[in-house]
């Protein structure tokens, strides 16, 4: 089997490309799939990782045909970007289709919903196209010519990384092409649940890009409520960077200003991008997942595997990982009072916290493994042919 893989980005910081890299290395090493990757840039962390894995890649400039609508006076520019981008990728696909026709691909596999060029190349080459969707999109996305029906019509199969995302697609298109496959997480198994050294502070970690969808304000407001009740030793560690070259780079400054205005500089710590999350989590007590509607939630599983209790919002794919009161704790997303109450409860009852953390730890060891994930993806690829 020979496949052309189309990525949405050449970076490696987001969960989508980290998941893709894990899939590609397993397909290559365990299933002997012949892979070539199409990247939008000549230089990037993903390019370097592919070189390390011995996976060939090619690069041509494209930038996706999806945008978010933020109602900030720039929407007309986004419409122009989306529709002009569609024309550019349509032309590029015809060019690449002719250029790559002698490579004898069996199918095209597009990672994320963002680029349309993969589907167009598959049409030119007259081979199947599979779209692996890993995102809900923003609250008011602008899909342009790449709406639900277009994805359905131009794909042989659509892989969705959670049942919540599957249900969202099923609202718009028939289910015959839809396949729900939970993400495989390649974070280490069998990590020791080492005792935290700092007993003075109670530390919470929230990991993710600094974007509004991740729900940082829930956590910050909960910390303020707890501080006002006298829990000044409860700290929030925010890990993640602001996405480059986006229309939401203002958000990082906004939440940092909120922290300053509330006088929470000692309680809220910004770490930026962190490479060694395993070591950082060894000094934490709780992992927070406050996203408005997380499609799946890699960090939820990673937190469990580090032996942390995870408190997550009761939306999206998070509820498919956390069973409330069993493998983690759920709170009503957007309700900082409930979140603060849940944090206070486990702060005061460490036996209860450790019991649930232990159950989540065991559950995470047996589920969401790379082997299971890639096997299911391979079966979709194989059955499509």
N, C-alpha and C positions, 0 to 999 in steps of 0.2 A: 504494500500500500504506500503510495506517495501522495503527500498532501502539501498544499500551499497554505501557510498560516498567515493571517492578516491581523496585525496588532493595531491598537488605537494610539499607541504612544511608544516612545523609545526609552522612557524612564523606568525605574524599578521600585519607586517608593510606594506606589499604590498597591492595593490588594489584588487588583485584576491582573497585572503583569506578573506579580509574584506567584499567583495561582497558575497562570499560563506557563511560566517557566517550569514549575513542578510537573505539570501535565506533559509538557514536551519532553523533558528528560526521561520520564517514565515510559512514554510512548516509544522513544528511541531505544532505550536500554532494555526494556522488558518485553516490548511487542515488536521490535525491529521495524518500526514505521519510519519510512524515509521522509524527512521533513525539510522544508525550506520556508524561511520566514520573511515576510514583507514588512518593512519598518518605514515609518514616515520620515526618519532622520538618519543621517550617516553616522552620527555619534550619539551615544547614550549609554546608560548603565545596562539596559537590556541587551544592546549590541555586544557589550563586553561579556555579559553573562553567557550569551549564546556562543561566543567564541570559546569561552572556557569549557562549555559542554560539547563542543565540536558540532554544533548545529549551524549549517550555512544560512546566510541571510542576504537579502538585497534591500536596497533603499531607494524610494522615490517619494517626493514630497506630496503629502495629502494631509488633510486636517479634520476630516469628519464633517458630517452634514447635520449635526444636532446642536442646539443651543438652548440655554435657559432664558425664559422671559422674566425680567426682574422689574419691569415697569419703572425704570429709572431714567427714561428719556432717550435710551439708546436702542430701543427695540428695532427701529428701522435699520440700524446697522447690523443687528443680528439676523434679521430677515435677509438682508443682502448677503451676509456671510453664508447662511444656510443654502440659499438658492444658487448663488454663484459657486459655492463649494460643490453642490450637486453636479453642476455642469462640468466643473473641472475634473471631478472624480469620474464622471461618465466618459469624458474624453481620455483620461488617463487609463481607465480600464480597457478601452479599446486598444490603446497603444500597448499596454502591458500584455493583454490577451494575445496579440500577434507576436510579441516578443517572447512570450513564455510558452507558446503552443507546443514547441518541440521538447519541453521538459516532461511532458506526459504525466501530469498530475491526475490523480484519481478523483480528488475533490478539493474544495476550498473550505477552510475552517476559519471563521472570523471570531476573534476574541473581543467581547463586549459588543454592544449595539451601536457604538459611535460611528465607525466608518461604514460606508456603503460600497466602497471600492471592491471589496472581496466578493460581494454578491454579483457585482457587475462583471468582474473578471470571470467568475464561474459561468455566467450567461454567455460571454464571448467564447469560452472554451467548451461550452455545452457539457459541463460536468456538475455534479451535485454541490450545493452550498449548505453548510451548517453554520448557524449563528449561535454562539454561546453568550447568552445575555447575563450580565452580572450586576445590573443596576436598575433601579426603578426610574431614575431620572429625577429632575427637580420637581417642585410642586407644580409649576406651570412650564413644562418643557416645550420647545419648538422643534417638532420632529421633521418638518418640511416634507420631502418626498419619502421619508423613511419612517412612516408610521407603522402601527401594528400590522395592518393588512399588507403593506409592502414587504415588511420583514417576512411575513408568512408566505406571501406569493413567491418570493425570490429565494426561499430556503426549503431544503428537503426535510430538515429537522431543526428545531429550536430548543436548545438546552437552557433551562432556567435553574438557577442555583438555590432556589428555595421554593416551597409550596406556595408561599405568599406571592412570589413573583409569577409562578405558574398561574395562580388564580387571577392575577391582574391581566395577563395575556389572554386567558380564557374568557374574559369579559368582552374581548374584541374580535377574536378569531376562533375557528374550530380547534378542538383539542388533538386532532389526529397527528399533528406534527410536533406537539409539545412534549417535552421530556423533563421531569424535575430530577436533578442530581445535586445533592448537597455537596458543597465544596469539600475538597480534601485539604487538610491543613498539615503542612510539613514541619510544624514546630516540634521540638524534641519531646519524645515520650519518656516516661520514667524519671522525670526530674524529681529530685528529693524535695520534700516539703520542709526545707530548712527553717529553723526558728529565726525570726527576724531579730536583728541585733538591737535596733532602736526601740526601746520599750516606752520611751517618753512620749513619742508621737504615734498617732493613728493615721496611717497614710493610705490615701485613695489614689488610684491612677486611672486616667481617662486617655485612651490612645486613639488617634485618628487625625486626619487632615484638619486644618483649621478652617472649616467651612460651616455655614449655618446648620446644615443637615445633621451634624454630629451632636447637637444638643448640649454644647458646653454651658449654656446659660442655666440649664437645669441644675447642673453640678455646682456652678459658682453661687447661684442663689441658695442652694441647700447648705453650702458651707457658711454663707452669711447667717442663715437661720440658726445653725448649730453654734456659731461663734457667739451670737446674741444670747444663747442659752448657757454660755459659759464654757463651751467645748473649744477652747482656743488651741488645743493641741491636735485637733483634727485637721489634716492638711490634704489638699488636692494637688496632684501632679498632672499637668497637662502635657502630653507628649504628641508631637506632630508639627509639621511645618505648613506654611501657607502655600497653596499651589501657585506655581509661577505662571505668569501670562494669562491670568483669568480675570473676569470681571468681579470676582468676589475676594480679591486680595485685601480689601478694606476690612474684612471681618476680623482678622487677627488683631489689628489696632483697636477695633471696637471692644472686643472682649478684654483686652489688656487695660483699656481705659475704665471699663466697668469694675475690674478688680481694684484699680487704683482709687476710683471714686468711693467704693465700699470699704476702703481701708483694709483690704485682704491680702496685702503684699506678703505677709508672713504665712498666710494660710494657703495661698495659691501660687504654685511654682511652675513656670514655663520651662520646659526642657528643650524645645525644638525637636529636630529629627534625631532619633537615637538608634544606633546600630545594634547595640547589645541589650535587647529588651529582657533577655533571661536574667541577667545580673540586676537590672533595675527592678524587675518584679520581685526579686528576692528580698527587697527592702520595703515591700508594700503589704498591706493587709487586705485591700479590696480592689477589684477591677470594676470600673463603671462602664456601662454601655448605654449612653443616654440618647442615641440617635433617634431622630424623629420617626424614621421608618427604615431601619437597616435591612438591606436586601438579604444578607446572610449574617455576617459578623465573624471574621477571622479572629479578631482580638478577643471575642467572647470565649472561643475555644482555647486560644493561647493563654488567657488568664486562668481558665480552669486547669490547664495542664501545668501551670506554674504553682498550683495549689492554692490559688486565691479564691475567695468567695466572689462571685460575680453578681452584681446588682444591675439589671437591665430593664430597659423600657418594654412595655407590653405591646409592642407593635412589630410588624414585619417578620423577618426570619429569626429574630431573637427568641420568639416564643417557641420556635422549633428546636432550639438548643437548650433553653432553660425551662425546666419544669418548676414552677413556683414552689418554694419551700422544700424542694427535693434536690435539684442539681444547681440551684441558684435562687435568686429572689427577683421578682418582677415588681415594677412600680408603674403607675399611670403616667405615661410620657407627658411632659409639660407641667406636671404637678410637683414643684420643688418641695412643697410641704410634706407630701407623702415620701418623696425621696429622702428628705432629711430625717423623717421618722424611721424609715427602714435602716438608715445608717446608724441612728442613735440606738435602735434596738440591738443590733449586732455589736455595737461598741460596748454596750452594757452587759451583753450575754455572749462572751467569747466561746463558751462551750457550744452554743447554738450555731455561731458563725463557723466554728471549726468543723462541726458535724456536716453542714451543708457543703462547705468547701471540700471536704473529703469525698462526699458523694459526687460532686461535680468533677473532681479530679479523676475518680475511677471511671465515670461515664465518658469523659473526654479521651481516656486512653483507648477505649474500645470503639469509638465512633469517629466519623469524619477523618478517616485515615487516607493518605494519598493512594494506597493500593486499591481500596474500594472505589474511590473517586475515579481513578484513571481506568480501572477495569470497566466501569459503567460507561465512561466516555468512549473507550475503545469499541465497546459493543455497539454504540450508536453509530460510530464511524463505519464499522464493518457491516452492520445491517443496512446502512444507507447504500452501500455498494452492491 
